[in-house]
Amino acid sequence: MALQLSVTARDNALDSIETTIGTSAKLYLFSGTVPANCAASDPSGLLATLSLPSDWMSNAASGSKALLGTWSGSGSGTGTAQSFRIKDSTGTTCHLQGTVTITGSGGDMTVDNPSIATGQTINVTGFTITDANS
């Protein structure tokens, strides 16, 4: 039998992710592919750095947690976004990373247009963390 957690335990674990990263989190979009893990160096091709809202994730419910508020900013480079990292306010510690695709294409994070140019407005349209231990 696989390990199973109660909904309360899953929700508390998910909420602790936002607490650990803290307010003033930063989202980095890269043209390079997702590294092996968060401890690895950043991918190549930094395209944008977005400051996330102070309360940037909804409260977890039923084992999932979604973006909260508006996640948008401007491109600082040119290329196609393939990966992201979310770091704490200092920008030094990666806590979350994954793939980026256009809305509806199944990435871990979706944006309105992954083809980014310097000065272009970037809107994150979807990001949800789900705990699968139900």
Sequence and secondary structure as in RCSB ss.txt:
>XXXX:A:sequence
MALQLSVTARDNALDSIETTIGTSAKLYLFSGTVPANCAASDPSGLLATLSLPSDWMSNAASGSKALLGTWSGSG
SGTGTAQSFRIKDSTGTTCHLQGTVTITGSGGDMTVDNPSIATGQTINVTGFTITDANS
>XXXX:A:secstr
      HHHHHHHHHHHHHHH SS EEEEESS   SSTTS   S EEEEEE  SS B   BTTEEEB S  EEE 
SS EE  EEEEE TTS  EEEEEEEEETTS  SEEES SEE TT EEEEEEEEEE    
